[in-house]
Amino acid sequence: MPQSEDHPEQDGPTRKSLLRAALVAAPAAALLSTAVPALAREAAEHGRTLAPTPQCDDGDDPTPPQMEGPYFKPNSPRRTDLVVPGHPGVALAVSGYVFSRDCRPVPGALVDFWQADNAGGYDNVGFDYRGHQFTDAQGAFQLTTIIPGLYPGRTRHLHVKVQAPDQPVLTTQLYFPGEPRNGTDMLFDPRLLMNVTNDGTGQLAEFDFVLDFTA
């Protein structure tokens, strides 16, 4: 897994425009079920202590060379765009912030994503649909990818590891509201639902991570 002492990467104009679009989206309560958790940034604005983001680990240790499966792979490329040219899929832009429990944004936090492709398969040979990045000076991150496909036993989800500099790693997953399998997936946690809207060309999702430490 990459170490978190790298410098935060700079966002290009396209990434910034995606983030701005996501941040000005209508409030989640007006668009989605009330089961979707409020974004941590809303609590931070009122100075409240934040609850840490729940762990959600499905035993995704590094993949043994001879085995296949949806496992984490260390040393993913540093990138904010996971789209594979020529691969099918509905566009998905994910944005959000990383906070400490005392509502402080965490710059330079490692955010490492991996996911299934459109057909529900994982690349365990290369690094398709895998990549890490670092939050900017405001603690923000953003990801351009596709909506992951389904595979047996699981609802639709994104895997992610988040680590502030010199802090423990949070391993968790992000979920999509309204998925039929949310009610049958044993790992599903409604606290990990993203706020998702449709912009006509794809989906925009928001989620704020809260790491279990105070700055």
ZAMARGU-4260 file (C-alpha; in steps of 0.2 Angstrom, whole numbers, plus 5000, padded with zeros to 4 digits):
<rodrens>
0) 5000/5000/5000 | 5007/5017/4996 | 5014/5028/5010 | 5005/5044/5015 | 5020/5055/5015
5) 5018/5060/4996 | 5012/5077/4993 | 4994/5080/4988 | 4991/5080/4970 | 4985/5095/4960
10) 4968/5094/4952 | 4966/5099/4934 | 4952/5110/4928 | 4941/5096/4923 | 4942/5088/4940
15) 4938/5105/4949 | 4923/5107/4938 | 4916/5090/4943 | 4919/5093/4961 | 4910/5110/4960
20) 4896/5102/4951 | 4894/5089/4965 | 4895/5102/4979 | 4881/5113/4972 | 4869/5098/4970
25) 4852/5099/4979 | 4852/5093/4997 | 4851/5074/4999 | 4835/5075/5009 | 4826/5082/4994
30) 4832/5069/4982 | 4835/5053/4991 | 4828/5042/5005 | 4830/5049/5023 | 4841/5033/5026
35) 4855/5042/5018 | 4867/5049/5031 | 4870/5067/5032 | 4887/5073/5025 | 4900/5076/5039
40) 4903/5093/5032 | 4886/5099/5037 | 4889/5094/5055 | 4906/5102/5054 | 4898/5118/5050
45) 4890/5118/5067 | 4905/5113/5076 | 4899/5096/5082 | 4910/5082/5086 | 4909/5069/5072
50) 4907/5051/5073 | 4920/5041/5064 | 4916/5032/5047 | 4913/5014/5050 | 4925/5000/5046
55) 4919/4988/5032 | 4932/4975/5028 | 4927/4959/5019 | 4944/4950/5021 | 4952/4959/5007
60) 4970/4955/5011 | 4983/4957/4996 | 4979/4944/4983 | 4990/4928/4983 | 4998/4926/4966
65) 4988/4910/4962 | 4971/4915/4967 | 4957/4926/4960 | 4945/4937/4970 | 4940/4954/4974
70) 4955/4958/4985 | 4965/4974/4988 | 4981/4976/4979 | 4995/4987/4986 | 5005/5000/4976
75) 4990/5005/4965 | 4994/5020/4952 | 4992/5037/4959 | 4977/5044/4949 | 4960/5052/4951
80) 4953/5044/4935 | 4949/5026/4934 | 4940/5025/4918 | 4947/5012/4906 | 4946/5018/4888
85) 4935/5006/4878 | 4927/4998/4893 | 4908/5000/4895 | 4900/5008/4910 | 4889/5022/4916
90) 4900/5038/4922 | 4902/5041/4940 | 4910/5056/4949 | 4913/5054/4967 | 4918/5069/4978
95) 4920/5073/4996 | 4931/5077/5011 | 4941/5069/5024 | 4939/5076/5042 | 4946/5072/5059
100) 4933/5069/5073 | 4935/5087/5079 | 4929/5093/5062 | 4945/5098/5055 | 4949/5094/5036
105) 4963/5082/5034 | 4975/5088/5020 | 4987/5075/5012 | 4976/5060/5017 | 4978/5044/5007
110) 4962/5039/4998 | 4964/5022/4989 | 4950/5016/4978 | 4946/4999/4970 | 4931/4992/4962
115) 4923/4980/4950 | 4921/4983/4932 | 4904/4985/4923 | 4902/4966/4923 | 4906/4964/4941
120) 4924/4958/4939 | 4940/4963/4947 | 4957/4965/4938 | 4969/4955/4949 | 4983/4955/4936
125) 4984/4973/4932 | 4977/4989/4940 | 4961/4993/4930 | 4948/5002/4941 | 4961/5004/4955
130) 4970/5020/4960 | 4975/5031/4975 | 4976/5049/4978 | 4979/5062/4992 | 4967/5075/4998
135) 4971/5093/4994 | 4974/5107/5006 | 4955/5108/5010 | 4954/5089/5013 | 4945/5086/4997
140) 4946/5072/4985 | 4937/5067/4969 | 4936/5052/4958 | 4931/5049/4940 | 4926/5031/4937
145) 4911/5020/4932 | 4897/5013/4942 | 4903/4996/4947 | 4894/4980/4942 | 4886/4967/4953
150) 4893/4950/4957 | 4885/4936/4967 | 4882/4939/4986 | 4886/4958/4986 | 4877/4974/4983
155) 4884/4987/4972 | 4899/4996/4981 | 4916/5004/4980 | 4931/4999/4991 | 4942/5012/4999
160) 4956/5014/5011 | 4958/5031/5019 | 4974/5036/5030 | 4979/5052/5037 | 4997/5055/5039
165) 5004/5045/5053 | 4987/5038/5057 | 4979/5020/5056 | 4971/5015/5040 | 4952/5015/5038
170) 4946/5001/5027 | 4928/5003/5022 | 4916/5002/5007 | 4904/5015/5000 | 4886/5010/4994
175) 4873/5016/4982 | 4855/5021/4989 | 4840/5011/4982 | 4850/4996/4977 | 4839/4980/4979
180) 4853/4970/4986 | 4856/4982/5000 | 4844/4973/5010 | 4852/4956/5008 | 4871/4960/5008
185) 4877/4955/5025 | 4891/4968/5024 | 4880/4983/5019 | 4879/4997/5032 | 4867/5012/5029
190) 4880/5024/5037 | 4891/5021/5022 | 4878/5026/5009 | 4883/5040/4997 | 4872/5054/4992
195) 4869/5051/4973 | 4861/5062/4960 | 4860/5060/4941 | 4866/5074/4930 | 4860/5067/4914
200) 4876/5060/4908 | 4880/5049/4923 | 4879/5050/4942 | 4887/5062/4955 | 4890/5054/4972
205) 4896/5063/4988 | 4903/5056/5004 | 4913/5063/5018 | 4925/5052/5028 | 4928/5055/5047
210) 4944/5047/5053 | 4945/5042/5072 | 4958/5054/5078 | 4958/5073/5083 | 4970/5085/5074
</rodrens>
